[in-house]
Amino acid sequence: MLGDKLVEQVLADLATAPIGEPLRATLGFLRKVTKDHGNVAVGEVQALRTLGVTRAQIEDALAVCWAFNVITRLADTFEFEVGPPGAFAAGAKQLLGRGYKL
């Protein structure tokens, strides 16, 4: 899948991955927020804005980052086991077909 290959490239080397500069800068910012305990400056947010990233996009990116950070920490704490790749594909197919309905 094209998307899988792109994700692999971004994870392997953000600096050379074939993505736009606004996304590259946003992902770098999220890395810093995650790895540097949130020590970011106003200038770093302004740099994103200068690249055309909107305030709403920054807020959305931070919300998703926060959610995944919490999930990851809880999963590590409770020693959750990750299922096989096929389980993810099956779950994604169901969510795309039905959504989050019970």
C-alpha positions in Angstrom: 0.0 0.0 0.0 1.2 3.5 -0.8 0.3 4.9 2.6 2.2 2.1 4.4 5.3 2.9 2.4 5.0 6.6 3.1 4.6 6.0 6.9 7.7 3.7 6.8 9.7 6.5 5.1 8.5 9.1 7.6 9.4 6.9 10.6 12.7 5.9 9.1 13.8 9.5 8.4 11.6 12.5 8.8 14.1 14.8 7.2 14.1 13.1 3.9 10.6 11.6 3.7 8.6 12.8 0.7 6.1 14.9 2.6 5.4 18.7 2.6 7.3 21.0 4.8 4.2 22.0 6.9 3.6 18.3 7.8 7.3 17.7 8.4 7.5 20.7 10.8 4.3 19.6 12.6 5.6 16.1 13.1 8.9 17.5 14.4 7.1 19.7 16.7 5.0 16.8 18.0 8.2 14.8 18.5 9.6 17.6 20.6 6.4 17.9 22.6 6.5 14.1 23.3 10.2 13.6 23.9 11.1 17.0 25.5 8.3 16.9 28.1 6.4 19.6 26.4 9.2 22.2 26.6 8.3 24.3 23.6 8.5 28.0 22.9 6.0 30.4 21.3 8.5 30.8 18.5 8.2 27.1 17.6 4.4 27.4 17.2 4.9 30.6 15.2 7.3 28.8 12.9 4.5 26.3 12.1 2.1 29.2 11.5 4.6 30.8 9.1 4.6 27.5 7.1 0.8 27.8 6.7 -0.2 25.4 9.5 -3.4 26.9 11.1 -4.0 27.2 14.8 -6.8 24.6 14.4 -4.4 22.1 12.7 -1.9 22.6 15.5 -4.6 22.1 18.1 -5.9 19.0 16.4 -2.3 17.6 16.0 -1.7 18.2 19.7 -5.0 16.5 20.7 -4.2 13.4 18.7 -0.6 13.3 20.0 -1.9 13.7 23.6 -4.4 10.9 23.1 -1.9 8.5 21.7 0.7 9.3 24.4 -1.9 8.5 27.1 -2.9 5.3 25.3 0.7 4.2 24.9 1.6 4.9 28.5 -1.4 3.1 29.8 -0.8 0.1 27.5 2.8 -0.1 28.7 1.7 0.2 32.3 -0.8 -2.6 32.0 1.4 -4.6 29.7 -1.1 -4.8 26.9 -0.3 -7.2 24.1 -0.5 -6.1 20.6 -2.4 -8.4 18.2 -1.1 -9.6 14.9 -1.2 -7.3 11.9 -4.3 -9.1 10.5 -6.2 -8.1 13.6 -5.6 -4.4 12.8 -6.7 -4.9 9.2 -9.9 -6.6 10.4 -10.7 -4.0 13.0 -10.1 -1.2 10.5 -12.4 -2.8 7.9 -15.2 -3.1 10.5 -14.7 0.5 11.7 -14.8 1.8 8.1 -17.9 -0.2 7.3 -19.8 0.3 10.5 -18.2 3.2 12.4 -18.1 3.2 16.2 -21.7 1.9 16.5 -22.5 -0.8 19.1 
